[in-house]
Amino acid sequence: MSLVLLAIGAVLVLVAMFNRLPRYVPPRTARAPARGGTATRTRAETAAGPRLRLAPARLTEQGRALLTTLGGSAMIVAFFLALSGH
């Protein structure tokens, strides 16, 4: 339980600090070469898997303060839960 609270608190504080959120980017479809057939693949064709991209969170100052407060409180609760042995 304390590890989950610690992870949630850390994520909230990091979002507030950097003002960025991870966003899922769906995989790209492989394109056929525009020119004649070649034996080698280009880098764009091989890197077609799903990715995470950091997008702006667009938080106001109050939103950043709220996320920092909630994240810090979750980490404090996780610390005391770990001290108590739960």
C-alpha positions in Angstrom: 0.0 0.0 0.0 2.8 2.4 0.9 4.5 1.7 -2.5 1.3 2.5 -4.4 0.8 5.8 -2.5 4.5 6.7 -3.0 4.2 6.1 -6.7 1.0 8.1 -7.0 2.4 10.9 -5.0 5.6 11.0 -7.1 3.6 11.1 -10.3 1.4 14.0 -9.1 4.4 16.0 -7.9 6.3 15.4 -11.2 3.3 16.5 -13.3 3.1 19.7 -11.1 6.8 20.3 -11.4 7.2 19.8 -15.2 3.7 20.7 -16.3 3.7 17.8 -18.8 1.5 14.7 -19.1 2.3 11.4 -20.9 0.1 10.9 -24.0 -0.3 7.7 -25.9 0.6 8.0 -29.6 -0.9 5.1 -31.7 1.5 3.1 -33.9 2.2 4.5 -37.3 1.4 2.4 -40.4 4.4 1.3 -42.5 4.5 3.2 -45.8 5.6 1.7 -49.1 8.8 3.3 -50.5 8.0 6.1 -52.9 10.9 5.2 -55.2 11.9 1.9 -56.6 12.2 -1.1 -54.3 15.3 -1.2 -52.1 16.7 -3.9 -50.0 17.1 -1.8 -46.9 14.4 -0.3 -44.7 14.5 3.3 -43.7 14.4 4.3 -40.0 10.8 5.6 -40.3 9.5 2.2 -41.5 11.2 0.3 -38.7 10.1 2.6 -35.8 6.4 2.1 -36.2 5.5 0.9 -32.7 3.3 2.7 -30.1 5.0 5.5 -28.1 4.4 7.8 -25.2 4.9 11.5 -25.9 4.9 14.3 -23.3 2.2 16.8 -23.9 1.7 20.1 -22.1 -0.6 19.8 -19.1 -1.8 23.4 -19.3 -2.1 23.7 -15.5 -2.8 27.0 -13.8 -0.9 28.0 -10.7 -3.7 26.8 -8.5 -3.8 23.5 -10.3 0.0 23.0 -9.9 -0.4 23.9 -6.2 -3.2 21.4 -5.8 -1.2 18.5 -7.4 1.8 19.3 -5.4 -0.2 19.3 -2.2 -2.0 16.1 -3.0 1.2 14.3 -4.1 3.2 15.5 -1.1 0.4 14.4 1.2 0.3 11.0 -0.4 4.0 10.6 0.0 3.9 11.6 3.7 1.1 9.1 4.3 3.2 6.4 2.5 6.2 7.2 4.7 4.2 6.9 7.9 2.6 3.7 6.7 6.0 2.2 6.0 7.2 3.2 9.4 4.2 1.6 11.1 4.8 -1.7 9.2 1.7 -1.7 7.0 
